[in-house]
Amino acid sequence: MNSVKLSISIIIAISFLFLTGGNSFAGQKPKTSNAKIDKNEMAAKIKAEFLHAWNGYKKYAWGHDDLKPISGTYEDWYGTSLLMTPVDAFDTMVLMGLKKEADETKKLILDSLSFDKNISVKFFEINIRLVGGLLSSYELTHDKGFLKLAEDLANRLLPVFNSKTGMPYRYVNLKTGEVKGKDSNPAEIGSCLLEFGTLSQLTGNPVYFDKAKKALVALYDRRSKIGLVGSSINVETGEWTDTESHISGGIDSYYEYLLKSWKLFGDKDCKKMWETSVEAVNKYLADSTSTGFWYCQADMNTGKKISTLFGSLDAFFGAELALGGDLKRAEELQSSCYKMWNLTGIEPEEINYDSMKITYPEYVLRPENIESAYYLYHYTHDEKYLEMGKTYFESIVKYCRTKNGYSGLKSVITKEKDNEMQSFFLAETLKYLYLMFAPPSTLNFDKVIFNTEAHPFEKFGR
């Protein structure tokens, strides 16, 4: 090859590396090899990494909410522990067959967890992690201690619904019932029917289902004429305070719970609300570009596109599309999400999909990209999703593993760690990875619905 051709080849190679972030995975299809993935081996590796993270928690944070894995310390959300990580992680241990760890954790929870505390907590987070975790723990073990705790906590959360619209306030004091936070968002308002409805089914008390569904319907009824919801709403007046619409954080699980409440309870109202909502989302927010298939931000009243941002939280929507029966869009979106993950070898919090530039470089051990790959593997049995799962797992091990557990990243570009291991890493990220490779008998996918924290609830009367 002469020097001119060599120079051209080098320029082409450099340009390719620049466009793909130095990673040939950045194309739409995952890397494939002739060797078939050993699912049992992968499941064993994932279980081992769960144990590594859990043992770090036990050593440095036992009895507290979260592990800080680099400093070897702990953090309690509200200055006193609510056992966030143990409750969130328990059903993962059960599904992985980690009996010793599950027995120790069960004893910790049932012996020491109390909600009789003078603290103001965020309704949304406490509900999906603790109420959800306790309910799934009860369904997996049939120990009524878990159900008793879930009922006590839900009763302490009920005052959030005492607004004029029935939509919940954001915060409530667990002892006094005092509420605050009138400016809320669709995700925090509309993501409690799975947990509260399940509690009603298990206790025979309809109050939980009724209040949660009333809140969901109140929000749905305030959608715009073209069927979209905004980013922020006042729960006392019912007036929108931010009219930007999207599927990302702040709205995401509202759509998820419309669909899953239909699937979990057979609720026909939720079925109708999901179908009309996803139709509007696909009409005004879906965006096919030269870089892939994505979902944009638009004005809720006009449908006019505002921006082209997409992130790790948006990646949940592939799972919902698949669960709702729209495999074509689900697969197209997952292809884009895989491309996003591989821009720098691990997923950033947010990109501009028009330019494929990273706009928010953090990675906090999120599960949504993995969750959607898991759903798509279940529905399609296409091994490319196993390849995706393997890539996701190896990326997390490579960049996030620490001596004491796993840490999120301040930047996926520099790979600097942030010293945070949130409970959802054990509740969601490693659970979805494990279930992707574990034997189908581990959990019957078609008989459960996962809440937004990956806690599985058994379908009722289906």
Secondary structure, DSSP 8 states (H G I E B T S, - for coil): --HHHHHHHHHHHHHHHHHHTT-GGGSSS----SS---HHHHHHHHHHHHHHHHHHHHHHHTTSSEEETTTTEEE-TTSS---HHHHHHHHHHHHHT-HHHHHHHHHHHHHH-------EEEHHHHIIIIIHHHHHHHHHH--HHHHHHHHHHHHHHGGGG-SSSS---SEEETTT--EE--EE-HHHHHS-HHHHHHHHHHHS-THHHHHHHHHHHHHHTT--TTS---SEEETTT--EEE-EE-SSTTTHHHHHHHHHHHHHH--HHHHHHHHHHHHHHHHHTEEEETTEEEE-EEETTT--EEE-EEETTGGGHHHHHHHTT-HHHHHHHHHHHHHHHTTSSS--SEEETTTTEEEE--B----HHHHHHHHHHHHH--THHHHHHHHHHHHHHHHHEETTEE--BS-TTT--B-S-B-THIIIIIHHHHHHHHS-GGG--GGGEEE-TT--EEE-S--
